[in-house]
Amino acid sequence: MSMENRITELQQEAEAAIAAASSTAALEDVRVRFLGRKAELPNLLRGVSELPVEQRGAVGKAANQARRALEAQLEERAGELAVAELTARLEQDRVDITLPADPLPAVGRLHLITQTWRQIEDIFIALGYRVAEGPEVESVYYNFDALNHEPTHPARAWTDTFYLADDVLLRTHTSPMQVRSMELQEPPIFIIVPGRVYRRDSDVTHTPQFHQVEGLAVDENITLADLKGTLQTFARAMFGDDREIRLRPHFFPFTEPSVEVDVSCFNCSAGLTATGERCGICKGTGWLEILGSGMVDPNVLGHVAGNGYDPERVQGFAFGMGIERIAMLKYGVTDLRLLYDNDVRFLEQFA
């Protein structure tokens, strides 16, 4: 029998065995028997070099075609068997869910902070941003130095920040991930960084631990107009389609220029409520401060210039917002500490 005929015969035997396999385990046995290391067809392929020159081309081509055809059939049959086995398991494991539990289980709810966190993530993911995470125990370099904080900046004081050592602290913002992310990825970069942060504050509007979302976008030709458009889109998605924003000059060490961002109050019109009273939420101004932002300072980009962030070629913007503040503004919470008291009567209002 010629080599080509033997290959055809092997292929036909394998095809019949594949069709007859009734389980994924049986199919794997077929795969080993016809395509395994010791199977005849692979050995024929390995022996092509020992054939006379005039036979090598035809035999090698036939063997390769047979092998590819069998691999495709095995893959297709594996998919069919997997579906059939899953269907059988689902039928076998069917549970009668028509009767209620006794007693009825309590329905769990997401905490208001978690709800707001996820809303913010969803908005920016829809805008093309990637969610990044970073360490909560941070070095002074990433928390302050790489973000252009002067050595005398008040935030560096032991009275303002939780230090674990002279050069190690609990991060005061999620901004350190600006430099960390740029060290790992060349531009363009579009990320948000949600997470816990820590500062030595405790009053009606501050807690020692709170949650923040940092945003960073760096590419060629990014301008302050891109920042405004991004934050306008966020404000309308979070607070309603009628919201407007305004930018006010400010100072942050790691942005230049820097701006505070306000959103038009959703509880009044021009500072007055529907009953003509001064709005208690915006204090009659018609605006609510929601976050700080600005164009990334070239000094920050200078720390990662070797990774493609040459300040002469790329620029970007950054922004940071407190998740608790966004939640308080959106849902009318007057005391930040209510979010941490674990009073079910309060939390159930935001189910």
C-alpha positions as CSV (number, residue, x, y, z in Angstrom):
1,M,0.0,0.0,0.0
2,S,1.3,3.4,-0.9
3,M,2.0,6.0,1.7
4,E,-0.7,8.3,0.3
5,N,-3.3,5.5,0.5
6,R,-2.3,4.7,4.1
7,I,-2.7,8.3,5.1
8,T,-6.2,8.4,3.5
9,E,-7.0,5.2,5.3
10,L,-5.9,6.7,8.7
11,Q,-7.9,9.8,8.1
12,Q,-11.0,7.8,7.4
13,E,-10.5,5.7,10.5
14,A,-10.0,8.9,12.6
15,E,-13.1,10.6,11.2
16,A,-15.2,7.6,12.0
17,A,-13.8,7.5,15.6
18,I,-14.4,11.2,16.0
19,A,-18.0,10.9,14.9
20,A,-18.6,8.0,17.3
21,A,-17.1,9.7,20.4
22,S,-19.8,10.2,22.9
23,S,-18.0,12.2,25.5
24,T,-15.1,14.7,25.8
25,A,-13.0,12.0,27.5
26,A,-13.6,9.6,24.6
27,L,-12.8,12.3,22.2
28,E,-9.5,13.0,23.9
29,D,-8.7,9.3,23.6
30,V,-9.3,9.6,19.8
31,R,-7.0,12.6,19.7
32,V,-4.2,10.7,21.4
33,R,-4.7,7.6,19.3
34,F,-4.5,9.4,15.9
35,L,-2.5,12.6,16.6
36,G,-0.6,11.8,19.8
37,R,3.2,11.6,19.9
38,K,3.3,7.9,19.2
39,A,0.4,7.8,16.7
40,E,1.0,6.6,13.1
41,L,0.1,9.8,11.3
42,P,2.6,12.1,13.1
43,N,5.2,9.4,12.8
44,L,4.6,9.4,9.0
45,L,5.2,13.1,9.0
46,R,8.4,12.8,10.9
47,G,9.6,10.1,8.5
48,V,9.1,12.1,5.3
49,S,12.7,13.1,5.2
50,E,13.7,9.5,4.9
51,L,11.6,8.9,1.8
52,P,13.0,9.1,-1.7
53,V,13.1,12.7,-2.9
54,E,10.4,12.2,-5.5
55,Q,7.9,11.0,-2.8
56,R,8.5,13.6,-0.1
57,G,6.4,16.4,-1.5
58,A,3.2,14.3,-2.1
59,V,3.4,12.4,1.1
60,G,4.2,15.4,3.3
61,K,1.4,17.4,1.7
62,A,-1.1,14.6,2.2
63,A,-0.1,14.0,5.8
64,N,-0.3,17.7,6.7
65,Q,-3.7,18.1,5.0
66,A,-5.0,15.0,6.9
67,R,-3.6,16.3,10.2
68,R,-5.2,19.8,9.8
69,A,-8.5,18.3,8.7
70,L,-8.6,16.0,11.8
71,E,-7.7,18.8,14.1
72,A,-10.6,20.9,12.8
73,Q,-13.0,18.0,13.2
74,L,-11.8,17.3,16.7
75,E,-12.3,21.0,17.6
76,E,-15.8,21.1,16.2
77,R,-16.8,17.8,17.8
78,A,-15.4,19.0,21.1
79,G,-17.7,22.0,21.0
80,E,-20.7,19.8,20.3
81,L,-19.9,17.5,23.1
82,A,-19.3,20.3,25.6
83,V,-22.7,21.8,24.8
84,A,-24.4,18.4,25.1
85,E,-22.7,17.7,28.4
86,L,-23.5,21.1,29.9
87,T,-27.2,20.7,28.9
88,A,-27.3,17.3,30.5
89,R,-25.8,18.7,33.7
90,L,-28.2,21.5,33.8
91,E,-31.1,19.1,33.4
92,Q,-29.8,16.9,36.1
93,D,-29.1,19.7,38.6
94,R,-32.4,21.5,38.1
95,V,-33.7,23.0,41.3
96,D,-37.3,23.8,42.0
97,I,-37.3,27.6,42.7
98,T,-41.1,28.0,42.6
99,L,-41.4,27.8,46.4
100,P,-40.3,30.8,48.6
101,A,-37.6,30.3,51.2
102,D,-38.8,30.1,54.8
103,P,-37.9,32.5,56.3
104,L,-37.4,34.9,53.4
105,P,-33.7,36.0,53.2
106,A,-32.9,39.6,53.7
107,V,-32.2,41.5,50.5
108,G,-28.7,42.9,50.5
109,R,-27.9,46.4,49.1
110,L,-24.8,48.2,47.9
111,H,-23.5,50.9,50.2
112,L,-24.1,54.4,48.9
113,I,-20.3,54.9,48.5
114,T,-20.0,51.7,46.5
115,Q,-23.0,52.7,44.3
116,T,-21.4,56.1,43.6
117,W,-17.9,54.5,43.0
118,R,-19.4,52.2,40.4
119,Q,-21.4,55.0,38.7
120,I,-18.2,57.1,38.3
121,E,-16.3,54.1,36.9
122,D,-19.1,53.3,34.4
123,I,-19.2,56.8,33.2
124,F,-15.5,57.0,32.5
125,I,-15.2,53.5,31.1
126,A,-17.8,54.6,28.6
127,L,-15.6,57.5,27.7
128,G,-12.7,55.1,27.0
129,Y,-10.8,55.3,30.3
130,R,-9.2,52.3,32.0
131,V,-9.5,51.6,35.7
132,A,-6.2,51.4,37.5
133,E,-5.3,50.5,41.1
134,G,-2.4,51.4,43.3
135,P,-0.9,50.8,46.7
136,E,-2.4,52.4,49.8
137,V,0.9,52.4,51.5
138,E,3.0,54.7,49.4
139,S,6.4,56.3,49.3
140,V,7.0,60.0,49.8
141,Y,8.5,60.1,46.3
142,Y,5.3,59.0,44.5
143,N,3.0,60.8,46.9
144,F,4.7,64.1,46.9
145,D,8.1,64.5,45.1
146,A,7.0,63.1,41.7
147,L,3.9,65.2,41.9
148,N,5.8,68.5,42.2
149,H,5.1,69.2,45.9
150,E,7.5,71.6,47.5
151,P,9.5,70.3,50.5
152,T,7.6,72.9,52.6
153,H,4.1,72.0,51.4
154,P,1.7,71.7,54.4
155,A,0.4,68.3,53.3
156,R,3.8,66.8,54.0
157,A,3.5,67.7,57.7
158,W,3.2,64.9,60.2
159,T,0.2,66.7,61.6
160,D,-1.6,66.3,58.3
161,T,-0.5,62.9,57.0
162,F,-0.2,59.4,58.4
163,Y,3.5,58.4,58.2
164,L,4.7,54.9,58.7
165,A,8.4,55.9,58.4
166,D,10.2,59.0,57.3
167,D,9.7,58.0,53.6
168,V,6.6,55.8,53.8
169,L,3.0,56.9,54.4
170,L,-0.6,56.1,53.9
171,R,-1.4,57.8,50.6
172,T,-3.1,61.2,50.9
173,H,-4.6,60.9,47.4
174,T,-4.8,58.4,44.5
175,S,-2.6,60.8,42.4
176,P,0.6,58.8,42.9
177,M,-0.8,56.4,40.2
178,Q,-0.2,59.2,37.7
179,V,3.5,58.6,37.7
180,R,3.3,54.9,38.4
181,S,1.0,54.3,35.4
182,M,3.1,56.4,33.1
183,E,6.2,54.5,34.1
184,L,4.4,51.3,33.0
185,Q,2.8,52.6,29.8
186,E,3.9,54.9,27.0
187,P,1.4,57.6,25.8
188,P,-1.4,57.8,25.0
189,I,-2.8,57.0,28.5
190,F,-6.4,57.5,29.7
191,I,-7.0,56.1,33.3
192,I,-9.1,56.7,36.4
193,V,-7.8,55.5,39.8
194,P,-10.5,55.0,42.4
195,G,-9.5,54.0,46.0
196,R,-9.1,54.7,49.7
197,V,-7.0,57.6,50.9
198,Y,-6.0,58.8,54.3
199,R,-5.6,62.2,56.0
200,R,-5.6,63.5,59.6
201,D,-9.1,65.1,59.3
202,S,-12.3,64.4,61.2
203,D,-15.4,66.7,61.1
204,V,-18.8,67.0,59.4
205,T,-17.2,67.1,55.9
206,H,-13.9,65.1,56.6
207,T,-13.0,61.6,57.8
208,P,-9.5,60.2,58.4
209,Q,-10.2,57.6,55.6
210,F,-12.2,58.5,52.5
211,H,-12.4,57.6,48.8
212,Q,-11.1,59.4,45.8
213,V,-11.0,59.0,42.1
214,E,-8.0,60.4,40.2
215,G,-8.2,60.9,36.4
216,L,-5.3,61.2,33.9
217,A,-5.3,61.7,30.2
218,V,-2.0,62.3,28.3
219,D,-1.5,62.4,24.5
220,E,-0.5,64.8,21.8
221,N,-2.6,68.0,21.3
222,I,-4.7,67.6,24.5
223,T,-6.0,71.0,25.7
224,L,-8.0,72.5,28.6
225,A,-11.0,72.3,26.3
226,D,-10.7,68.5,26.3
227,L,-10.7,68.6,30.1
228,K,-13.8,70.8,30.2
229,G,-15.6,68.6,27.7
230,T,-14.8,65.5,29.6
231,L,-15.9,66.9,32.9
232,Q,-19.1,68.4,31.3
233,T,-20.0,64.9,30.1
234,F,-19.3,63.4,33.5
235,A,-21.4,66.0,35.3
236,R,-24.4,65.5,33.1
237,A,-24.1,61.7,33.4
238,M,-23.9,61.9,37.2
239,F,-26.2,64.8,38.0
240,G,-28.6,65.1,35.1
241,D,-28.6,66.3,31.4
242,D,-29.3,69.9,32.3
243,R,-26.1,70.4,34.3
244,E,-23.5,72.9,33.3
245,I,-20.0,73.3,34.7
246,R,-17.7,76.3,35.3
247,L,-13.9,76.4,35.8
248,R,-12.3,78.7,38.4
249,P,-8.6,79.4,38.6
250,H,-6.9,77.6,41.5
251,F,-3.5,76.1,42.5
252,F,-2.5,72.5,42.7
253,P,1.2,71.5,42.8
254,F,0.9,68.9,40.0
255,T,-1.2,70.9,37.4
256,E,-0.5,74.1,35.6
257,P,-2.9,75.8,35.0
258,S,-5.1,74.5,37.7
259,V,-8.9,74.9,38.0
260,E,-11.6,74.1,40.5
261,V,-14.7,72.7,38.8
262,D,-18.3,73.6,39.9
263,V,-21.5,72.1,38.6
264,S,-24.8,74.0,38.4
265,C,-27.0,73.3,41.4
266,F,-29.7,70.7,40.8
267,N,-31.8,71.9,43.7
268,C,-32.5,75.5,42.6
269,S,-32.4,78.1,39.8
270,A,-29.9,80.9,40.2
271,G,-29.7,80.2,43.9
272,L,-33.4,80.2,44.7
273,T,-35.6,77.2,45.2
274,A,-39.0,76.6,43.7
275,T,-40.6,78.3,46.7
276,G,-38.4,81.4,46.3
277,E,-36.1,80.6,49.2
278,R,-32.3,80.7,49.3
279,C,-31.0,77.3,48.4
280,G,-29.4,75.6,51.3
281,I,-27.3,73.2,49.2
282,C,-25.4,75.7,47.1
283,K,-25.8,78.6,49.7
284,G,-27.6,80.7,47.1
285,T,-24.7,80.7,44.7
286,G,-26.2,78.4,42.1
287,W,-23.0,76.4,41.9
288,L,-21.6,73.3,43.7
289,E,-17.9,72.6,43.9
290,I,-17.2,69.0,42.8
291,L,-13.5,68.5,42.0
292,G,-10.1,70.0,41.3
293,S,-8.3,69.6,38.0
294,G,-5.9,71.1,35.5
295,M,-3.3,70.5,32.9
296,V,-0.5,68.1,34.0
297,D,2.5,70.2,35.1
298,P,5.6,69.6,32.8
299,N,7.6,68.9,36.0
300,V,5.5,65.8,36.6
301,L,5.9,64.6,33.0
302,G,9.7,65.2,33.4
303,H,9.8,62.3,35.9
304,V,8.7,59.9,33.1
305,A,10.1,61.8,30.0
306,G,12.3,58.8,29.2
307,N,9.1,56.6,28.7
308,G,7.7,58.8,25.9
309,Y,6.3,61.6,28.1
310,D,8.5,64.4,26.7
311,P,6.8,67.7,27.9
312,E,7.7,69.2,24.5
313,R,5.7,66.6,22.7
314,V,2.8,65.5,24.8
315,Q,0.5,67.1,27.4
316,G,-2.5,66.1,29.3
317,F,-4.9,66.8,32.1
318,A,-5.6,65.4,35.5
319,F,-8.6,65.6,37.9
320,G,-9.5,64.4,41.3
321,M,-12.8,64.1,43.1
322,G,-14.0,62.7,46.5
323,I,-16.5,59.9,46.0
324,E,-18.1,60.8,49.3
325,R,-18.5,64.4,48.2
326,I,-20.2,63.3,44.9
327,A,-22.5,61.0,46.9
328,M,-23.4,63.8,49.4
329,L,-24.2,66.3,46.6
330,K,-26.2,63.9,44.5
331,Y,-28.2,62.4,47.4
332,G,-28.5,65.4,49.7
333,V,-26.4,63.9,52.6
334,T,-25.6,66.7,55.1
335,D,-23.1,64.9,57.3
336,L,-20.2,62.8,55.9
337,R,-20.1,60.7,59.1
338,L,-23.5,59.3,58.3
339,L,-21.9,57.3,55.5
340,Y,-19.8,55.5,58.1
341,D,-22.2,55.1,61.1
342,N,-23.7,51.9,59.6
343,D,-27.2,53.0,60.6
344,V,-29.4,50.7,58.5
345,R,-32.2,53.3,58.6
346,F,-30.0,55.7,56.8
347,L,-28.5,53.3,54.3
348,E,-31.8,51.7,53.3
349,Q,-32.9,55.1,51.9
350,F,-30.4,54.6,49.0
351,A,-31.2,51.0,48.1
